[in-house]
């Protein structure tokens, strides 16, 4: 397992309810791909959302997000954290 | 206080030691600006670092990072999280 930070752009004006709904959609299917979404943060002004996950691969993160209806624009492996 | 996600680009090849040193440099001075850096993640392959903080303003985050020698490329207010 590795840690990933994925980034969604174009989410201008996202609301707390929309972020929660998107997160719940991920949580509902993440187990089938071996992914654990840990936290997400949103900046409605710039339309950016960051999701932190533990997953077997970037492809697994991509598949969960795609199946949940919100394909990410970037997926980064983040082997370092403090 | 608000939550901020700042982003540093161009950090290609950053090592665990370099990330730790940068974080410690922030922690050493953050109190003078009322900032609390909570966590940071790095992707050495794309050269991206994300820092999560609690701060009175984006300017305060900027000042800490500048004084510590690593000006961020983006600072986002992240009022939403799950």
Backbone of each chain as nested JSON, in Angstrom:
{
  "chains": [
    {"id": "A", "residues": [
      {"number": 1, "name": "UNK", "atoms": {"N": [0.841, -1.197, 0.0], "CA": [0.0, 0.0, 0.0], "C": [0.876, 1.248, 0.0]}},
      {"number": 2, "name": "UNK", "atoms": {"N": [0.359, 2.265, -0.655], "CA": [1.075, 3.533, -0.745], "C": [0.079, 4.659, -0.504]}},
      {"number": 3, "name": "UNK", "atoms": {"N": [0.622, 5.837, -0.32], "CA": [-0.216, 7.009, -0.077], "C": [-0.286, 7.846, -1.352]}},
      {"number": 4, "name": "UNK", "atoms": {"N": [-1.475, 8.344, -1.646], "CA": [-1.68, 9.14, -2.854], "C": [-2.413, 10.436, -2.509]}},
      {"number": 5, "name": "UNK", "atoms": {"N": [-2.071, 11.494, -3.244], "CA": [-2.812, 12.751, -3.201], "C": [-3.346, 12.981, -4.607]}},
      {"number": 6, "name": "UNK", "atoms": {"N": [-4.662, 12.977, -4.75], "CA": [-5.198, 13.302, -6.074], "C": [-5.851, 14.672, -6.031]}},
      {"number": 7, "name": "UNK", "atoms": {"N": [-5.902, 15.286, -7.201], "CA": [-6.344, 16.672, -7.314], "C": [-7.424, 16.765, -8.391]}},
      {"number": 8, "name": "UNK", "atoms": {"N": [-8.501, 17.444, -8.051], "CA": [-9.595, 17.728, -8.991], "C": [-9.635, 19.232, -9.211]}},
      {"number": 9, "name": "UNK", "atoms": {"N": [-9.651, 19.636, -10.474], "CA": [-9.802, 21.051, -10.805], "C": [-11.218, 21.281, -11.341]}},
      {"number": 10, "name": "UNK", "atoms": {"N": [-11.599, 22.531, -11.473], "CA": [-12.89, 22.866, -12.083], "C": [-14.086, 22.658, -11.162]}},
      {"number": 11, "name": "UNK", "atoms": {"N": [-13.818, 22.535, -9.852], "CA": [-14.903, 22.312, -8.899], "C": [-15.362, 23.632, -8.272]}},
      {"number": 12, "name": "UNK", "atoms": {"N": [-15.328, 24.688, -9.057], "CA": [-15.69, 26.023, -8.564], "C": [-17.052, 26.006, -7.885]}},
      {"number": 13, "name": "UNK", "atoms": {"N": [-17.111, 26.585, -6.718], "CA": [-18.372, 26.724, -6.01], "C": [-18.867, 25.463, -5.318]}},
      {"number": 14, "name": "UNK", "atoms": {"N": [-18.019, 24.434, -5.263], "CA": [-18.43, 23.194, -4.601], "C": [-18.904, 23.498, -3.173]}},
      {"number": 15, "name": "UNK", "atoms": {"N": [-19.989, 22.849, -2.773], "CA": [-20.552, 23.073, -1.437], "C": [-20.139, 21.935, -0.5]}},
      {"number": 16, "name": "UNK", "atoms": {"N": [-20.362, 22.164, 0.781], "CA": [-20.068, 21.124, 1.776], "C": [-20.871, 19.865, 1.467]}},
      {"number": 17, "name": "UNK", "atoms": {"N": [-22.124, 20.046, 1.052], "CA": [-22.979, 18.894, 0.76], "C": [-22.463, 18.12, -0.451]}},
      {"number": 18, "name": "UNK", "atoms": {"N": [-22.004, 18.843, -1.465], "CA": [-21.471, 18.172, -2.663], "C": [-20.172, 17.433, -2.349]}},
      {"number": 19, "name": "UNK", "atoms": {"N": [-19.321, 18.048, -1.529], "CA": [-18.077, 17.365, -1.153], "C": [-18.389, 16.105, -0.358]}},
      {"number": 20, "name": "UNK", "atoms": {"N": [-19.324, 16.215, 0.562], "CA": [-19.713, 15.058, 1.373], "C": [-20.312, 13.955, 0.486]}},
      {"number": 21, "name": "UNK", "atoms": {"N": [-21.157, 14.33, -0.456], "CA": [-21.771, 13.335, -1.342], "C": [-20.719, 12.633, -2.2]}},
      {"number": 22, "name": "UNK", "atoms": {"N": [-19.762, 13.404, -2.705], "CA": [-18.698, 12.809, -3.525], "C": [-17.853, 11.853, -2.685]}},
      {"number": 23, "name": "UNK", "atoms": {"N": [-17.559, 12.276, -1.456], "CA": [-16.744, 11.435, -0.567], "C": [-17.495, 10.148, -0.228]}},
      {"number": 24, "name": "UNK", "atoms": {"N": [-18.775, 10.261, 0.038], "CA": [-19.567, 9.067, 0.366], "C": [-19.647, 8.122, -0.831]}},
      {"number": 25, "name": "UNK", "atoms": {"N": [-19.693, 8.676, -2.044], "CA": [-19.713, 7.835, -3.25], "C": [-18.407, 7.049, -3.377]}},
      {"number": 26, "name": "UNK", "atoms": {"N": [-17.294, 7.689, -3.013], "CA": [-16.009, 6.979, -3.006], "C": [-16.005, 5.884, -1.936]}},
      {"number": 27, "name": "UNK", "atoms": {"N": [-16.44, 6.24, -0.742], "CA": [-16.396, 5.295, 0.375], "C": [-17.252, 4.051, 0.093]}},
      {"number": 28, "name": "UNK", "atoms": {"N": [-18.334, 4.253, -0.664], "CA": [-19.258, 3.15, -0.935], "C": [-18.629, 2.059, -1.792]}},
      {"number": 29, "name": "UNK", "atoms": {"N": [-17.606, 2.423, -2.578], "CA": [-17.026, 1.428, -3.491], "C": [-15.535, 1.218, -3.308]}},
      {"number": 30, "name": "UNK", "atoms": {"N": [-14.901, 1.976, -2.433], "CA": [-13.442, 1.934, -2.342], "C": [-12.908, 0.554, -1.995]}},
      {"number": 31, "name": "UNK", "atoms": {"N": [-13.667, -0.201, -1.173], "CA": [-13.162, -1.493, -0.719], "C": [-12.938, -2.469, -1.871]}},
      {"number": 32, "name": "UNK", "atoms": {"N": [-13.769, -2.347, -2.894], "CA": [-13.646, -3.265, -4.034], "C": [-12.332, -3.074, -4.783]}},
      {"number": 33, "name": "UNK", "atoms": {"N": [-11.7, -1.909, -4.598], "CA": [-10.415, -1.633, -5.253], "C": [-9.266, -1.609, -4.246]}},
      {"number": 34, "name": "UNK", "atoms": {"N": [-9.566, -1.91, -2.988], "CA": [-8.513, -1.918, -1.968], "C": [-8.033, -0.539, -1.571]}},
      {"number": 35, "name": "UNK", "atoms": {"N": [-8.865, 0.48, -1.809], "CA": [-8.495, 1.874, -1.543], "C": [-9.153, 2.349, -0.249]}},
      {"number": 36, "name": "UNK", "atoms": {"N": [-8.452, 3.179, 0.507], "CA": [-9.041, 3.841, 1.671], "C": [-8.864, 5.347, 1.511]}},
      {"number": 37, "name": "UNK", "atoms": {"N": [-9.957, 6.041, 1.257], "CA": [-9.885, 7.506, 1.217], "C": [-9.883, 8.022, 2.642]}},
      {"number": 38, "name": "UNK", "atoms": {"N": [-8.871, 8.807, 2.981], "CA": [-8.675, 9.215, 4.361], "C": [-9.24, 10.599, 4.649]}},
      {"number": 39, "name": "UNK", "atoms": {"N": [-9.024, 11.523, 3.73], "CA": [-9.49, 12.886, 3.968], "C": [-9.546, 13.624, 2.636]}},
      {"number": 40, "name": "UNK", "atoms": {"N": [-10.356, 14.663, 2.587], "CA": [-10.428, 15.503, 1.385], "C": [-10.643, 16.938, 1.82]}},
      {"number": 41, "name": "UNK", "atoms": {"N": [-10.088, 17.852, 1.027], "CA": [-10.201, 19.283, 1.305], "C": [-10.625, 19.988, 0.035]}},
      {"number": 42, "name": "UNK", "atoms": {"N": [-11.439, 21.031, 0.165], "CA": [-11.91, 21.744, -1.014], "C": [-11.753, 23.247, -0.862]}},
      {"number": 43, "name": "UNK", "atoms": {"N": [-11.332, 23.87, -1.955], "CA": [-11.284, 25.322, -2.083], "C": [-12.298, 25.712, -3.152]}},
      {"number": 44, "name": "UNK", "atoms": {"N": [-13.517, 26.083, -2.729], "CA": [-14.547, 26.421, -3.722], "C": [-14.161, 27.607, -4.598]}},
      {"number": 45, "name": "UNK", "atoms": {"N": [-13.331, 28.515, -4.091], "CA": [-12.98, 29.72, -4.847], "C": [-12.152, 29.393, -6.087]}},
      {"number": 46, "name": "UNK", "atoms": {"N": [-11.161, 28.511, -5.93], "CA": [-10.342, 28.129, -7.093], "C": [-10.864, 26.856, -7.746]}},
      {"number": 47, "name": "UNK", "atoms": {"N": [-11.845, 26.223, -7.119], "CA": [-12.409, 25.001, -7.679], "C": [-11.482, 23.798, -7.591]}},
      {"number": 48, "name": "UNK", "atoms": {"N": [-10.721, 23.73, -6.497], "CA": [-9.753, 22.648, -6.339], "C": [-10.143, 21.745, -5.176]}},
      {"number": 49, "name": "UNK", "atoms": {"N": [-10.053, 20.441, -5.403], "CA": [-10.277, 19.456, -4.336], "C": [-9.076, 18.523, -4.29]}},
      {"number": 50, "name": "UNK", "atoms": {"N": [-8.592, 18.267, -3.083], "CA": [-7.489, 17.325, -2.858], "C": [-8.03, 16.151, -2.039]}},
      {"number": 51, "name": "UNK", "atoms": {"N": [-7.661, 14.939, -2.454], "CA": [-8.069, 13.733, -1.718], "C": [-6.825, 12.944, -1.339]}},
      {"number": 52, "name": "UNK", "atoms": {"N": [-6.753, 12.586, -0.083], "CA": [-5.648, 11.777, 0.425], "C": [-6.141, 10.354, 0.59]}},
      {"number": 53, "name": "UNK", "atoms": {"N": [-5.377, 9.397, 0.057], "CA": [-5.81, 7.998, 0.14], "C": [-4.635, 7.06, 0.367]}},
      {"number": 54, "name": "UNK", "atoms": {"N": [-4.982, 5.868, 0.845], "CA": [-4.049, 4.741, 0.875], "C": [-4.573, 3.761, -0.158]}},
      {"number": 55, "name": "UNK", "atoms": {"N": [-3.696, 3.307, -1.028], "CA": [-4.173, 2.455, -2.124], "C": [-3.049, 1.577, -2.637]}},
      {"number": 56, "name": "UNK", "atoms": {"N": [-3.411, 0.495, -3.333], "CA": [-2.374, -0.372, -3.905], "C": [-1.688, 0.252, -5.112]}},
      {"number": 57, "name": "UNK", "atoms": {"N": [-2.36, 1.202, -5.776], "CA": [-1.782, 1.829, -6.974], "C": [-2.567, 3.094, -7.314]}},
      {"number": 58, "name": "UNK", "atoms": {"N": [-1.949, 3.944, -8.14], "CA": [-2.659, 5.127, -8.641], "C": [-3.845, 4.702, -9.5]}},
      {"number": 59, "name": "UNK", "atoms": {"N": [-3.684, 3.599, -10.229], "CA": [-4.789, 3.118, -11.072], "C": [-6.008, 2.766, -10.226]}},
      {"number": 60, "name": "UNK", "atoms": {"N": [-5.787, 2.199, -9.048], "CA": [-6.913, 1.848, -8.174], "C": [-7.642, 3.112, -7.715]}},
      {"number": 61, "name": "UNK", "atoms": {"N": [-6.884, 4.147, -7.376], "CA": [-7.498, 5.433, -6.994], "C": [-8.309, 5.978, -8.164]}},
      {"number": 62, "name": "UNK", "atoms": {"N": [-7.704, 5.923, -9.344], "CA": [-8.381, 6.409, -10.558], "C": [-9.699, 5.666, -10.782]}},
      {"number": 63, "name": "UNK", "atoms": {"N": [-9.667, 4.345, -10.64], "CA": [-10.873, 3.551, -10.895], "C": [-11.995, 3.904, -9.917]}},
      {"number": 64, "name": "UNK", "atoms": {"N": [-11.677, 4.048, -8.636], "CA": [-12.724, 4.399, -7.668], "C": [-13.334, 5.746, -8.019]}},
      {"number": 65, "name": "UNK", "atoms": {"N": [-12.471, 6.733, -8.261], "CA": [-12.984, 8.076, -8.56], "C": [-13.795, 8.084, -9.858]}},
      {"number": 66, "name": "UNK", "atoms": {"N": [-13.334, 7.341, -10.866], "CA": [-14.082, 7.292, -12.129], "C": [-15.436, 6.63, -11.929]}},
      {"number": 67, "name": "UNK", "atoms": {"N": [-15.448, 5.503, -11.214], "CA": [-16.708, 4.792, -10.994], "C": [-17.664, 5.645, -10.16]}},
      {"number": 68, "name": "UNK", "atoms": {"N": [-17.116, 6.48, -9.276], "CA": [-17.958, 7.343, -8.442], "C": [-18.403, 8.599, -9.191]}},
      {"number": 69, "name": "UNK", "atoms": {"N": [-17.875, 8.791, -10.41], "CA": [-18.354, 9.894, -11.237], "C": [-17.546, 11.17, -11.152]}},
      {"number": 70, "name": "UNK", "atoms": {"N": [-16.347, 11.095, -10.586], "CA": [-15.526, 12.311, -10.521], "C": [-14.053, 11.968, -10.732]}},
      {"number": 71, "name": "UNK", "atoms": {"N": [-13.715, 11.826, -11.998], "CA": [-12.35, 11.489, -12.42], "C": [-11.376, 12.587, -11.992]}},
      {"number": 72, "name": "UNK", "atoms": {"N": [-10.283, 12.249, -11.352], "CA": [-9.334, 13.28, -10.918], "C": [-8.481, 13.782, -12.08]}},
      {"number": 73, "name": "UNK", "atoms": {"N": [-7.97, 14.994, -11.94], "CA": [-7.087, 15.565, -12.962], "C": [-5.634, 15.183, -12.746]}},
      {"number": 74, "name": "UNK", "atoms": {"N": [-5.279, 14.91, -11.496], "CA": [-3.899, 14.517, -11.174], "C": [-3.96, 13.459, -10.078]}},
      {"number": 75, "name": "UNK", "atoms": {"N": [-3.076, 12.481, -10.151], "CA": [-2.894, 11.553, -9.026], "C": [-1.4, 11.472, -8.755]}},
      {"number": 76, "name": "UNK", "atoms": {"N": [-1.017, 11.816, -7.537], "CA": [0.393, 11.821, -7.154], "C": [0.656, 10.773, -6.077]}},
      {"number": 77, "name": "UNK", "atoms": {"N": [1.674, 9.971, -6.276], "CA": [2.181, 9.151, -5.178], "C": [2.912, 10.093, -4.221]}},
      {"number": 78, "name": "UNK", "atoms": {"N": [2.619, 9.978, -2.931], "CA": [3.289, 10.847, -1.944], "C": [3.996, 9.965, -0.907]}},
      {"number": 79, "name": "UNK", "atoms": {"N": [5.171, 9.486, -1.294], "CA": [5.901, 8.581, -0.386], "C": [6.445, 9.286, 0.848]}},
      {"number": 80, "name": "UNK", "atoms": {"N": [6.506, 10.62, 0.814], "CA": [7.066, 11.371, 1.947], "C": [5.977, 12.188, 2.624]}},
      {"number": 81, "name": "UNK", "atoms": {"N": [5.982, 12.163, 3.961], "CA": [5.087, 13.047, 4.705], "C": [5.704, 13.364, 6.05]}},
      {"number": 82, "name": "UNK", "atoms": {"N": [5.313, 14.488, 6.576], "CA": [5.772, 14.909, 7.909], "C": [4.567, 15.46, 8.659]}}
    ]},
    {"id": "B", "residues": [
      {"number": 1, "name": "UNK", "atoms": {"N": [-9.487, 31.722, 12.819], "CA": [-8.521, 30.828, 12.164], "C": [-9.204, 30.092, 11.022]}},
      {"number": 2, "name": "UNK", "atoms": {"N": [-8.424, 29.795, 10.016], "CA": [-8.936, 29.072, 8.848], "C": [-7.923, 28.001, 8.466]}},
      {"number": 3, "name": "UNK", "atoms": {"N": [-8.35, 27.132, 7.582], "CA": [-7.475, 26.054, 7.121], "C": [-6.971, 26.39, 5.725]}},
      {"number": 4, "name": "UNK", "atoms": {"N": [-5.701, 26.128, 5.495], "CA": [-5.08, 26.422, 4.21], "C": [-4.313, 25.218, 3.69]}},
      {"number": 5, "name": "UNK", "atoms": {"N": [-4.334, 25.06, 2.361], "CA": [-3.486, 24.086, 1.683], "C": [-2.575, 24.876, 0.768]}},
      {"number": 6, "name": "UNK", "atoms": {"N": [-1.273, 24.825, 1.029], "CA": [-0.376, 25.499, 0.089], "C": [0.396, 24.454, -0.696]}},
      {"number": 7, "name": "UNK", "atoms": {"N": [0.83, 24.889, -1.876], "CA": [1.449, 23.974, -2.828], "C": [2.781, 24.555, -3.297]}},
      {"number": 8, "name": "UNK", "atoms": {"N": [3.788, 23.701, -3.278], "CA": [5.116, 24.066, -3.789], "C": [5.404, 23.2, -5.017]}},
      {"number": 9, "name": "UNK", "atoms": {"N": [5.791, 23.83, -6.123], "CA": [6.199, 23.089, -7.313], "C": [7.728, 23.147, -7.431]}},
      {"number": 10, "name": "UNK", "atoms": {"N": [8.267, 22.344, -8.341], "CA": [9.708, 22.397, -8.616], "C": [10.577, 21.746, -7.559]}},
      {"number": 11, "name": "UNK", "atoms": {"N": [9.964, 20.909, -6.71], "CA": [10.725, 20.253, -5.641], "C": [11.153, 18.838, -6.062]}},
      {"number": 12, "name": "UNK", "atoms": {"N": [11.444, 18.702, -7.34], "CA": [11.81, 17.389, -7.895], "C": [12.943, 16.743, -7.095]}},
      {"number": 13, "name": "UNK", "atoms": {"N": [12.745, 15.497, -6.737], "CA": [13.782, 14.743, -6.049], "C": [13.909, 15.054, -4.576]}},
      {"number": 14, "name": "UNK", "atoms": {"N": [12.968, 15.804, -4.009], "CA": [13.046, 16.13, -2.584], "C": [13.153, 14.832, -1.764]}},
      {"number": 15, "name": "UNK", "atoms": {"N": [14.016, 14.865, -0.761], "CA": [14.23, 13.692, 0.084], "C": [13.458, 13.841, 1.39]}},
      {"number": 16, "name": "UNK", "atoms": {"N": [13.342, 12.73, 2.107], "CA": [12.681, 12.763, 3.412], "C": [13.379, 13.755, 4.331]}},
      {"number": 17, "name": "UNK", "atoms": {"N": [14.708, 13.778, 4.276], "CA": [15.481, 14.676, 5.141], "C": [15.214, 16.134, 4.782]}},
      {"number": 18, "name": "UNK", "atoms": {"N": [15.126, 16.429, 3.505], "CA": [14.864, 17.808, 3.071], "C": [13.449, 18.248, 3.46]}},
      {"number": 19, "name": "UNK", "atoms": {"N": [12.492, 17.343, 3.323], "CA": [11.114, 17.683, 3.723], "C": [11.056, 17.935, 5.226]}},
      {"number": 20, "name": "UNK", "atoms": {"N": [11.715, 17.085, 5.977], "CA": [11.732, 17.244, 7.436], "C": [12.416, 18.561, 7.825]}},
      {"number": 21, "name": "UNK", "atoms": {"N": [13.517, 18.885, 7.18], "CA": [14.235, 20.132, 7.496], "C": [13.372, 21.349, 7.173]}},
      {"number": 22, "name": "UNK", "atoms": {"N": [12.669, 21.294, 6.034], "CA": [11.808, 22.418, 5.647], "C": [10.668, 22.572, 6.646]}},
      {"number": 23, "name": "UNK", "atoms": {"N": [10.094, 21.438, 7.053], "CA": [8.984, 21.47, 8.011], "C": [9.46, 22.02, 9.354]}},
      {"number": 24, "name": "UNK", "atoms": {"N": [10.62, 21.591, 9.795], "CA": [11.149, 22.079, 11.072], "C": [11.434, 23.583, 11.013]}},
      {"number": 25, "name": "UNK", "atoms": {"N": [11.866, 24.054, 9.847], "CA": [12.116, 25.497, 9.694], "C": [10.814, 26.28, 9.827]}},
      {"number": 26, "name": "UNK", "atoms": {"N": [9.723, 25.71, 9.305], "CA": [8.406, 26.344, 9.476], "C": [7.989, 26.328, 10.943]}},
      {"number": 27, "name": "UNK", "atoms": {"N": [8.131, 25.153, 11.576], "CA": [7.673, 25.01, 12.956], "C": [8.417, 25.954, 13.893]}},
      {"number": 28, "name": "UNK", "atoms": {"N": [9.673, 26.24, 13.556], "CA": [10.505, 27.071, 14.427], "C": [10.005, 28.51, 14.492]}},
      {"number": 29, "name": "UNK", "atoms": {"N": [9.291, 28.954, 13.463], "CA": [8.876, 30.363, 13.436], "C": [7.37, 30.557, 13.316]}},
      {"number": 30, "name": "UNK", "atoms": {"N": [6.614, 29.477, 13.159], "CA": [5.186, 29.61, 12.861], "C": [4.417, 30.362, 13.948]}},
      {"number": 31, "name": "UNK", "atoms": {"N": [4.82, 30.178, 15.201], "CA": [4.062, 30.785, 16.296], "C": [4.056, 32.309, 16.202]}},
      {"number": 32, "name": "UNK", "atoms": {"N": [5.145, 32.881, 15.691], "CA": [5.222, 34.345, 15.59], "C": [4.188, 34.907, 14.621]}},
      {"number": 33, "name": "UNK", "atoms": {"N": [3.672, 34.069, 13.735], "CA": [2.651, 34.496, 12.774], "C": [1.283, 33.898, 13.1]}},
      {"number": 34, "name": "UNK", "atoms": {"N": [1.192, 33.146, 14.191], "CA": [-0.081, 32.543, 14.569], "C": [-0.484, 31.368, 13.697]}},
      {"number": 35, "name": "UNK", "atoms": {"N": [0.504, 30.754, 13.023], "CA": [0.243, 29.651, 12.095], "C": [0.589, 28.314, 12.759]}},
      {"number": 36, "name": "UNK", "atoms": {"N": [-0.203, 27.286, 12.454], "CA": [0.127, 25.926, 12.88], "C": [0.181, 25.034, 11.653]}},
      {"number": 37, "name": "UNK", "atoms": {"N": [1.375, 24.621, 11.271], "CA": [1.497, 23.658, 10.171], "C": [1.184, 22.28, 10.716]}},
      {"number": 38, "name": "UNK", "atoms": {"N": [0.2, 21.619, 10.098], "CA": [-0.308, 20.375, 10.642], "C": [0.316, 19.15, 9.969]}},
      {"number": 39, "name": "UNK", "atoms": {"N": [0.461, 19.208, 8.646], "CA": [1.01, 18.05, 7.946], "C": [1.509, 18.497, 6.582]}},
      {"number": 40, "name": "UNK", "atoms": {"N": [2.418, 17.723, 6.021], "CA": [2.901, 18.012, 4.666], "C": [3.16, 16.694, 3.954]}},
      {"number": 41, "name": "UNK", "atoms": {"N": [2.952, 16.708, 2.638], "CA": [3.146, 15.508, 1.816], "C": [3.976, 15.908, 0.607]}},
      {"number": 42, "name": "UNK", "atoms": {"N": [4.843, 15.005, 0.161], "CA": [5.69, 15.307, -0.99], "C": [5.679, 14.183, -2.013]}},
      {"number": 43, "name": "UNK", "atoms": {"N": [5.628, 14.601, -3.279], "CA": [5.786, 13.707, -4.424], "C": [7.088, 14.097, -5.111]}},
      {"number": 44, "name": "UNK", "atoms": {"N": [8.19, 13.401, -4.801], "CA": [9.484, 13.763, -5.404], "C": [9.484, 13.622, -6.921]}},
      {"number": 45, "name": "UNK", "atoms": {"N": [8.651, 12.732, -7.46], "CA": [8.661, 12.498, -8.91], "C": [8.163, 13.715, -9.684]}},
      {"number": 46, "name": "UNK", "atoms": {"N": [7.078, 14.324, -9.217], "CA": [6.552, 15.511, -9.911], "C": [7.067, 16.797, -9.269]}},
      {"number": 47, "name": "UNK", "atoms": {"N": [7.762, 16.658, -8.14], "CA": [8.317, 17.832, -7.473], "C": [7.272, 18.696, -6.794]}},
      {"number": 48, "name": "UNK", "atoms": {"N": [6.243, 18.038, -6.241], "CA": [5.143, 18.785, -5.613], "C": [5.106, 18.521, -4.113]}},
      {"number": 49, "name": "UNK", "atoms": {"N": [4.922, 19.575, -3.346], "CA": [4.743, 19.463, -1.895], "C": [3.476, 20.201, -1.515]}},
      {"number": 50, "name": "UNK", "atoms": {"N": [2.653, 19.56, -0.685], "CA": [1.425, 20.167, -0.159], "C": [1.585, 20.32, 1.345]}},
      {"number": 51, "name": "UNK", "atoms": {"N": [1.211, 21.487, 1.867], "CA": [1.268, 21.726, 3.317], "C": [-0.117, 22.138, 3.795]}},
      {"number": 52, "name": "UNK", "atoms": {"N": [-0.571, 21.497, 4.839], "CA": [-1.857, 21.811, 5.456], "C": [-1.597, 22.613, 6.723]}},
      {"number": 53, "name": "UNK", "atoms": {"N": [-2.305, 23.724, 6.871], "CA": [-2.072, 24.563, 8.044], "C": [-3.368, 25.18, 8.56]}},
      {"number": 54, "name": "UNK", "atoms": {"N": [-3.298, 25.61, 9.808], "CA": [-4.325, 26.463, 10.399], "C": [-3.664, 27.819, 10.584]}},
      {"number": 55, "name": "UNK", "atoms": {"N": [-4.326, 28.867, 10.125], "CA": [-3.679, 30.18, 10.165], "C": [-4.721, 31.283, 10.162]}},
      {"number": 56, "name": "UNK", "atoms": {"N": [-4.324, 32.48, 10.615], "CA": [-5.259, 33.601, 10.59], "C": [-5.508, 34.127, 9.186]}},
      {"number": 57, "name": "UNK", "atoms": {"N": [-4.588, 33.882, 8.244], "CA": [-4.75, 34.376, 6.872], "C": [-3.755, 33.677, 5.95]}},
      {"number": 58, "name": "UNK", "atoms": {"N": [-4.027, 33.766, 4.651], "CA": [-3.082, 33.228, 3.669], "C": [-1.762, 34.001, 3.734]}},
      {"number": 59, "name": "UNK", "atoms": {"N": [-1.851, 35.303, 4.023], "CA": [-0.634, 36.105, 4.123], "C": [0.277, 35.604, 5.243]}},
      {"number": 60, "name": "UNK", "atoms": {"N": [-0.322, 35.152, 6.343], "CA": [0.477, 34.637, 7.452], "C": [1.201, 33.354, 7.038]}},
      {"number": 61, "name": "UNK", "atoms": {"N": [0.502, 32.488, 6.302], "CA": [1.145, 31.272, 5.792], "C": [2.302, 31.644, 4.87]}},
      {"number": 62, "name": "UNK", "atoms": {"N": [2.034, 32.609, 3.991], "CA": [3.057, 33.073, 3.046], "C": [4.295, 33.583, 3.785]}},
      {"number": 63, "name": "UNK", "atoms": {"N": [4.059, 34.395, 4.833], "CA": [5.2, 34.974, 5.547], "C": [6.05, 33.898, 6.219]}},
      {"number": 64, "name": "UNK", "atoms": {"N": [5.408, 32.919, 6.829], "CA": [6.196, 31.858, 7.485], "C": [7.039, 31.118, 6.446]}},
      {"number": 65, "name": "UNK", "atoms": {"N": [6.4, 30.723, 5.356], "CA": [7.122, 29.953, 4.333], "C": [8.246, 30.789, 3.705]}},
      {"number": 66, "name": "UNK", "atoms": {"N": [7.979, 32.082, 3.49], "CA": [9.027, 32.934, 2.912], "C": [10.2, 33.094, 3.875]}},
      {"number": 67, "name": "UNK", "atoms": {"N": [9.875, 33.348, 5.133], "CA": [10.946, 33.522, 6.124], "C": [11.736, 32.236, 6.302]}},
      {"number": 68, "name": "UNK", "atoms": {"N": [11.068, 31.085, 6.116], "CA": [11.754, 29.792, 6.257], "C": [12.53, 29.422, 4.993]}},
      {"number": 69, "name": "UNK", "atoms": {"N": [12.363, 30.245, 3.938], "CA": [13.18, 30.032, 2.743], "C": [12.532, 29.206, 1.652]}},
      {"number": 70, "name": "UNK", "atoms": {"N": [11.217, 28.979, 1.752], "CA": [10.563, 28.183, 0.695], "C": [9.172, 28.751, 0.423]}},
      {"number": 71, "name": "UNK", "atoms": {"N": [9.179, 29.803, -0.381], "CA": [7.941, 30.486, -0.775], "C": [7.033, 29.532, -1.55]}},
      {"number": 72, "name": "UNK", "atoms": {"N": [5.768, 29.437, -1.174], "CA": [4.872, 28.53, -1.902], "C": [4.431, 29.128, -3.235]}},
      {"number": 73, "name": "UNK", "atoms": {"N": [4.031, 28.26, -4.153], "CA": [3.531, 28.709, -5.455], "C": [2.035, 28.983, -5.424]}},
      {"number": 74, "name": "UNK", "atoms": {"N": [1.331, 28.325, -4.527], "CA": [-0.12, 28.513, -4.4], "C": [-0.47, 28.437, -2.916]}},
      {"number": 75, "name": "UNK", "atoms": {"N": [-1.426, 29.249, -2.487], "CA": [-2.001, 29.097, -1.155], "C": [-3.507, 29.14, -1.321]}},
      {"number": 76, "name": "UNK", "atoms": {"N": [-4.168, 28.08, -0.902], "CA": [-5.618, 27.969, -1.032], "C": [-6.269, 27.93, 0.342]}},
      {"number": 77, "name": "UNK", "atoms": {"N": [-7.288, 28.732, 0.521], "CA": [-8.154, 28.57, 1.673], "C": [-8.996, 27.324, 1.414]}},
      {"number": 78, "name": "UNK", "atoms": {"N": [-9.077, 26.428, 2.406], "CA": [-9.876, 25.205, 2.228], "C": [-10.929, 25.146, 3.338]}},
      {"number": 79, "name": "UNK", "atoms": {"N": [-12.023, 25.893, 3.136], "CA": [-13.064, 25.936, 4.164], "C": [-13.826, 24.631, 4.31]}},
      {"number": 80, "name": "UNK", "atoms": {"N": [-13.714, 23.749, 3.304], "CA": [-14.457, 22.487, 3.345], "C": [-13.512, 21.31, 3.477]}},
      {"number": 81, "name": "UNK", "atoms": {"N": [-13.879, 20.367, 4.346], "CA": [-13.118, 19.115, 4.416], "C": [-14.031, 18.008, 4.902]}},
      {"number": 82, "name": "UNK", "atoms": {"N": [-13.678, 16.799, 4.498], "CA": [-14.409, 15.615, 4.956], "C": [-13.389, 14.569, 5.35]}}
    ]}
  ]
}
